[in-house]
Amino acid sequence: MADGKQSYCKPCQNKRNQESRLRRAARSGECSSEDSEDGTEAVPTGYDLYVMTNPRIPCEYKVGRSKGVEQRREDLQNGQNFKMVVVATFPGAGYAEGLVHDRLAHSRVNEGPGREWFGASLSDILHAVGRAVEAERS
């Protein structure tokens, strides 16, 4: 680190490089829903980032991406005895989903199916979204 640059382990540097490629592809409209060359999922353009909650479970939020947030909400509650509530939508920011999940990993709800539920305050969730979107833009 004598040159003043941050040093990363190889897996972390590979992840940073992949995220950078995906950001450039998303900005240029080149990204598609197919898998990328390294086998990880490429984030398609045109997806919105959303935050939803089930009012029966206070302080747990689902952070995901969808081209149709309202349809996604309906799909999640279909056949259930609860209603999902869309708390926030960030148009075109679906590319930031992975980074938001990484930033909230410490509060991930590990009970039940799915990995998109987080036990955190809405303020913390929105802060993580804001930081992730800003990091993806820079």
Buried (B, 14 or more C-beta within 10 A) or exposed (E): EEEEEEEEEEEEEEBEEBBEBBBEBBEEEEBEEEEBEEEBEBBBBBBBBBBBBBEEEEEBBBBBBBEEBEEBBEEBBEEEEEEBEBBBBBEEBBBBBBBBBEBBEEBBBEEEEEEBBBBBEEEBBBBBBEBBBEBBEE
